[in-house]
Amino acid sequence: MIMNSIHPDAKIGEGVIIGNFCTVCEDVEIGDGTVVEPNVVIYPGARIGRNCHIFPGSVISAIPQDLKFAGEYTTCEIGDENVIRECCTINRGTSASGRTVIGNNNLLMAYTHVAHDCVVGDKCVFANNATLAGHVVVGDYVILGGKTACLQFVHIGSHVITAGGSLVDKDIPPFVKAARYPISYAGVNSLGLQRRGFSGESINIITDIYRYVFQKGLTVSHAVEEVKERYGQTDEAKQVLAFIGNATTGLMKGYSFMKR
């Protein structure tokens, strides 16, 4: 016997499976083929796409954990083909942007938290206990190691991977590995780029770009000028320079050996 609470105004697509003891509130939309395991709560403002799989204990579109929130109407928008594992929490937006957004084909492992007004791209993997504070922006193909904590307003570029236990308090540009504390450059994410079809030439260009940005001891403005002069016409440089130009919290540190 199914024992759950589904509001009559909720819009449930074809082939949706909702397990026992779930709560689906009003103003919720769930796309075709999505599976909601037992003991999931989906609050008003949730927009969940097709063929997602939401595991037990998850809470979707709860109000923000933000003292400035005054009950304004906002949403939590989750795309297609996402896997949301046990006890994940994804809050809806505030008046700052009006919504929290998760793209397509993402894996959010157990106990992941995505706070209000975050924007997450496509094909990301957030390992267990990864946490995004409010207003964080994450690109595509990002892998956050377990217990990675991202402070509010930071931006993380596409194809980034972080070490487990990282504290991300500065922006991380695309294509790199990041680790240590303070969060620092740990090389180019070469293996990830190879798996996604980047050529050896492209990876070499990215590596050279980050030598100027992080390894030669240059100021950011000086590094930008050097990269523009040497690689400015390449797509790789354009992406890196655009990210640096839009950095909101300053870039993470370059590589350095810690003195002991």
C-alpha positions in Angstrom: 0.0 0.0 0.0 1.3 3.4 -1.0 1.3 5.9 1.9 2.3 9.3 0.9 1.0 12.8 0.4 0.8 14.2 -3.1 -1.0 17.5 -3.5 -3.7 17.5 -6.1 -2.2 20.5 -7.8 1.2 18.9 -8.3 2.0 18.2 -12.0 3.2 14.6 -12.2 4.5 13.4 -15.6 4.0 10.1 -17.3 5.7 7.0 -15.8 6.7 8.8 -12.6 7.3 6.5 -9.6 6.8 7.9 -6.1 7.7 5.6 -3.2 6.2 5.3 0.2 6.0 8.1 2.7 6.9 10.9 0.3 5.5 14.4 0.5 4.9 16.3 -2.8 3.6 19.8 -2.2 1.6 22.2 -4.4 3.4 24.0 -7.2 5.6 21.1 -7.9 6.4 19.7 -11.4 8.0 16.3 -11.9 9.0 15.2 -15.5 8.3 12.0 -17.2 10.0 8.9 -16.0 11.5 10.3 -12.8 11.8 8.0 -9.8 11.3 9.3 -6.3 12.3 6.8 -3.7 10.6 6.6 -0.3 10.9 9.3 2.4 11.6 12.2 0.0 10.1 15.7 0.6 9.5 18.0 -2.4 8.4 21.5 -1.5 6.6 24.2 -3.5 8.6 25.7 -6.4 10.3 22.5 -7.4 10.7 21.9 -11.1 12.2 18.5 -11.7 13.0 17.2 -15.2 12.7 13.9 -16.9 14.3 10.6 -15.9 15.8 11.8 -12.6 16.3 9.5 -9.7 15.9 10.9 -6.2 17.0 8.7 -3.3 15.5 8.4 0.2 15.8 11.2 2.7 16.4 14.0 0.1 14.7 17.3 0.5 14.1 19.4 -2.6 13.1 23.1 -2.8 13.0 23.8 0.9 13.1 27.5 1.8 16.6 29.0 1.9 18.7 29.0 5.1 19.1 32.7 4.7 17.9 35.2 7.4 17.2 37.7 4.6 14.6 35.4 3.0 11.1 37.0 3.5 8.9 34.4 2.0 9.2 35.6 -1.6 8.2 33.3 -4.4 11.2 31.5 -5.8 11.9 28.1 -7.5 14.3 25.2 -7.5 14.9 24.0 -11.1 16.5 20.6 -11.7 17.1 19.4 -15.2 16.9 15.9 -16.8 18.7 12.7 -16.0 20.0 13.7 -12.6 20.8 11.3 -9.8 20.3 12.7 -6.4 21.5 10.3 -3.7 20.5 9.8 -0.1 19.8 12.8 2.1 20.7 15.5 -0.3 19.3 19.0 0.3 18.7 21.5 -2.5 17.1 24.8 -1.4 15.1 27.2 -3.6 16.3 30.7 -4.5 15.9 34.1 -2.8 14.9 37.4 -4.3 18.6 37.9 -5.3 18.1 35.7 -8.4 14.7 34.0 -7.9 15.9 30.5 -8.4 18.4 27.7 -7.7 19.4 25.8 -10.9 20.8 22.3 -11.4 21.5 21.3 -15.0 21.4 17.9 -16.7 23.1 14.5 -16.1 24.6 15.4 -12.7 25.4 13.0 -9.9 25.0 14.4 -6.4 26.2 11.8 -3.9 24.8 11.3 -0.4 24.5 14.4 1.9 25.3 16.9 -0.8 23.9 20.4 0.0 23.2 23.0 -2.7 22.1 26.3 -1.1 19.9 29.1 -2.4 20.6 30.8 -5.8 23.3 28.4 -6.8 23.7 27.5 -10.5 25.2 24.1 -11.4 26.0 23.1 -15.0 25.8 19.7 -16.7 27.5 16.4 -16.1 29.0 17.3 -12.7 29.8 14.9 -9.9 29.6 16.1 -6.3 31.0 13.4 -4.0 29.6 12.7 -0.5 29.1 15.8 1.7 30.1 18.3 -0.9 28.5 21.6 0.1 27.7 24.8 -1.9 26.9 27.9 0.1 24.6 30.5 -1.5 25.1 32.0 -4.9 27.9 29.6 -6.0 28.2 29.1 -9.8 29.6 25.8 -11.0 30.4 25.0 -14.7 30.1 21.8 -16.6 32.0 18.5 -15.9 33.1 19.6 -12.5 34.0 17.0 -9.9 34.0 18.1 -6.3 35.8 15.7 -3.9 34.1 14.4 -0.8 33.6 17.1 1.9 34.5 19.9 -0.4 33.0 23.1 1.0 32.4 26.1 -1.3 31.9 29.5 0.3 29.2 31.8 -1.0 29.6 33.6 -4.3 32.6 31.6 -5.5 32.7 30.5 -9.2 34.1 27.2 -10.4 35.0 26.9 -14.1 34.2 23.9 -16.2 36.3 20.7 -16.1 37.6 21.4 -12.6 38.4 18.7 -10.1 38.9 19.4 -6.4 40.6 17.2 -3.8 38.5 15.8 -1.0 38.2 18.1 2.0 38.9 21.2 0.0 37.7 24.6 1.3 37.0 26.7 -1.8 37.0 30.4 -0.8 38.3 31.8 -4.1 37.3 31.3 -7.8 38.8 28.3 -9.6 39.3 28.8 -13.3 38.4 26.1 -15.9 40.4 22.9 -16.7 42.4 22.7 -13.5 42.9 20.6 -10.4 42.6 22.4 -7.1 43.7 21.3 -3.6 45.2 22.3 -0.2 44.3 25.2 2.0 44.2 28.0 1.1 42.8 26.5 -2.1 45.6 26.4 -4.7 46.4 25.3 -8.2 47.5 21.7 -8.4 48.0 21.2 -12.1 45.8 20.9 -15.2 43.0 18.3 -15.1 44.7 16.4 -18.0 43.1 13.0 -17.5 39.6 14.5 -17.3 40.2 16.5 -20.4 41.5 13.5 -22.3 38.4 11.5 -21.4 36.3 14.3 -22.8 38.0 14.4 -26.1 40.5 17.3 -25.7 43.5 16.9 -28.0 47.0 16.8 -26.8 47.7 20.1 -28.4 44.8 21.7 -26.6 45.9 20.3 -23.3 49.4 21.6 -23.9 48.1 25.1 -24.6 46.1 25.0 -21.4 49.2 23.9 -19.4 51.2 26.7 -20.9 48.5 29.2 -20.1 48.5 28.2 -16.5 52.2 28.4 -16.2 51.8 32.1 -16.7 48.8 32.5 -14.5 50.0 30.4 -11.5 53.6 29.3 -11.7 55.8 32.1 -12.9 55.1 34.5 -10.0 53.4 37.1 -12.1 50.6 39.4 -11.0 47.2 38.4 -12.5 47.2 41.5 -14.8 50.7 40.7 -16.0 49.8 37.1 -16.6 46.7 38.1 -18.5 48.8 40.2 -20.8 51.3 37.5 -21.4 48.5 35.0 -22.2 46.8 37.4 -24.6 50.0 38.0 -26.4 51.0 34.3 -26.8 47.7 32.4 -27.0 45.0 35.1 -27.3 43.5 33.7 -30.5 42.9 30.2 -29.1 39.6 29.0 -27.7 41.3 27.8 -24.6 42.8 31.2 -23.8 39.5 32.9 -24.5 37.7 30.7 -22.0 40.4 31.2 -19.3 40.6 35.0 -19.8 36.9 35.4 -19.8 36.7 33.6 -16.5 39.5 35.6 -15.0 37.8 38.8 -16.2 34.5 37.9 -14.5 36.1 36.6 -11.2 34.0 37.7 -8.3 36.0 36.6 -5.2 39.6 36.7 -6.6 41.5 33.7 -8.1 42.8 30.8 -6.0 46.5 30.8 -5.2 49.3 29.5 -7.5 51.2 26.3 -6.7 53.7 26.6 -3.8 55.3 24.2 -1.4 54.2 24.6 2.1 56.9 25.3 4.6 57.0 22.9 7.5 
